[in-house]
Amino acid sequence: MTKPDKTQPNKPRSETRRPGLRALAHAVPGVTAAAQVKRGFARAALIGHWTDVVGAALARGSLPEQLVFPRGERANGTLYIRVDGPLALELQHLEPLVVERINGFFGYRAVGRLALRQGPLPRPKKRPLVPPPRKLSPGEEAQLAARVAAVADPALRAALENLGRSILATQRKSAVSPPPTPSPKKP
């Protein structure tokens, strides 16, 4: 006699599996939950909305690191903030206002005080510099103008010229060939 499998509760198959595509927004909280709890951020939204909470000037030089609550509580925690250089003094003076704004963001008294840690902030990754587009030669300009000359609408013709210029400017060599010449019709 076999014992019933207790690992799967008796649920219809449609409730245990969800075939098809699902939005990424549904999966992200489950994937990042362990890292957020480890760092003390039960609500990682504070990191994502830090600029909205404290303002652009303070957000440029500060970053929330960890939210630590007293044992057994989920209120009146200490928010550890990494602060870059002299901004620490300003943030220390603005602590009551910042705590009030953070608690307003959470909707309850989540933070009781701030603990400032001075040090360098992580630098954002720099995007590789894209070289400026090259200037088209007069011959390329003439070929491009000849290609779009048949377009009657002036706005559409200008838009097509701009598009052609941007495509040609990103190419190393001229890829524009002269417009096809109509072949003579044989009777």
C-alpha positions in Angstrom: 0.0 0.0 0.0 1.4 3.4 -1.0 1.1 6.4 1.1 -0.3 9.6 -0.4 2.2 12.3 -1.3 2.1 15.0 1.3 4.4 17.4 -0.4 1.6 18.6 -2.7 -1.6 19.6 -1.1 -4.8 18.4 -2.8 -5.2 21.4 -5.1 -6.4 21.5 -8.6 -3.6 21.6 -11.2 -4.6 25.0 -12.3 -3.9 26.5 -8.9 -0.4 24.9 -8.5 1.0 25.9 -11.9 0.5 29.0 -13.9 1.4 28.3 -17.5 2.0 31.1 -19.9 3.7 34.5 -19.5 3.7 36.5 -16.3 4.8 40.0 -15.7 8.2 40.5 -14.3 6.9 42.7 -11.5 5.2 39.7 -10.0 8.4 37.7 -9.7 10.8 40.4 -8.5 9.6 40.7 -4.9 10.0 36.9 -4.4 13.4 36.9 -5.9 14.8 39.9 -3.9 13.0 39.2 -0.6 15.8 37.2 1.0 18.4 39.9 0.2 16.1 42.7 1.4 15.5 40.9 4.7 19.2 40.2 5.1 20.0 43.9 4.7 17.2 45.0 7.0 14.9 46.4 4.3 11.5 44.7 4.7 10.4 47.4 2.3 13.0 48.0 -0.3 10.9 50.6 -1.9 12.6 53.2 0.2 15.8 52.7 -1.8 14.0 53.0 -5.1 12.2 56.2 -4.0 15.0 57.7 -1.9 15.2 60.8 -4.2 11.4 61.3 -3.8 11.6 61.0 0.0 14.5 63.2 0.9 14.8 65.4 -2.2 17.4 65.5 -5.0 20.0 67.5 -3.1 20.2 65.1 -0.2 19.8 62.0 -2.3 22.9 62.8 -4.4 25.1 62.5 -1.4 23.4 59.9 0.7 22.1 56.3 0.4 20.1 54.2 2.9 22.0 51.1 3.8 20.1 49.3 6.5 17.0 49.6 8.6 17.3 47.9 12.0 14.3 47.5 14.3 14.4 46.8 18.1 14.1 43.0 18.9 10.6 41.8 18.4 9.3 45.1 17.0 8.6 46.6 13.5 8.6 50.3 14.6 11.0 53.0 15.8 13.9 51.5 14.0 17.3 53.0 13.2 18.0 53.8 9.6 21.7 53.6 8.7 22.6 56.0 5.9 25.9 56.3 4.1 26.7 59.9 3.6 29.3 61.5 1.4 31.5 64.1 3.0 30.2 67.4 4.4 26.6 66.5 3.7 26.6 64.5 7.0 26.4 67.8 9.0 23.4 69.0 7.0 21.6 65.7 7.2 22.2 65.6 11.0 20.5 69.0 11.3 17.6 67.9 9.1 17.2 64.6 10.9 13.7 65.4 12.4 12.4 66.4 8.9 14.0 63.4 7.2 12.6 61.0 9.8 9.1 62.5 9.4 9.3 62.2 5.6 10.5 58.6 5.8 7.7 57.7 8.2 5.2 59.4 5.9 6.5 57.3 3.1 6.0 54.1 5.1 2.7 55.2 6.5 3.6 54.4 10.1 6.5 55.3 12.5 9.0 52.8 11.0 12.1 55.0 11.7 12.8 56.5 15.1 16.3 57.9 14.4 19.0 58.1 11.8 22.6 56.7 12.1 24.9 58.4 9.7 28.0 56.6 8.3 30.4 58.8 6.5 32.1 57.3 3.5 32.2 57.3 -0.3 29.0 56.3 -2.1 29.0 53.6 -4.7 29.6 55.3 -8.1 27.1 54.7 -10.8 28.5 52.7 -13.7 29.5 55.0 -16.5 28.1 54.4 -19.9 30.6 54.0 -22.7 31.0 57.2 -24.7 29.4 57.1 -28.1 31.4 59.0 -30.7 29.6 61.9 -32.2 28.1 61.1 -35.6 30.3 62.0 -38.5 29.5 64.8 -41.0 28.2 63.7 -44.3 30.1 64.6 -47.4 28.4 66.9 -50.0 28.1 63.8 -52.3 26.3 61.9 -49.7 24.0 64.8 -49.0 23.2 65.1 -52.7 22.5 61.3 -53.0 20.2 61.4 -50.0 18.3 64.4 -51.3 17.9 62.6 -54.7 16.5 59.6 -52.9 13.8 61.5 -51.1 13.0 64.0 -53.8 10.0 62.0 -55.0 8.2 62.5 -51.7 5.5 65.1 -52.2 4.9 66.0 -48.5 7.6 68.5 -47.4 7.3 67.4 -43.7 7.7 63.8 -44.5 10.6 64.5 -46.9 12.4 66.5 -44.1 11.8 63.6 -41.7 13.1 61.1 -44.1 16.2 63.2 -44.8 16.9 63.5 -41.0 16.5 59.7 -40.6 18.8 59.1 -43.6 21.4 61.5 -42.2 21.4 59.8 -38.8 21.7 56.3 -40.4 24.5 57.4 -42.7 26.4 59.3 -40.0 26.7 56.2 -37.9 28.1 54.1 -40.7 31.8 54.3 -41.4 31.6 54.4 -45.2 28.9 55.7 -47.4 26.3 53.1 -48.0 24.2 55.3 -50.1 24.0 54.2 -53.7 22.6 56.4 -56.3 18.9 56.1 -56.9 18.0 53.4 -59.4 17.6 54.7 -62.9 14.5 53.6 -64.7 15.2 51.1 -67.4 14.0 51.9 -70.9 10.8 50.1 -71.7 10.9 47.9 -74.7 7.8 47.9 -76.9 
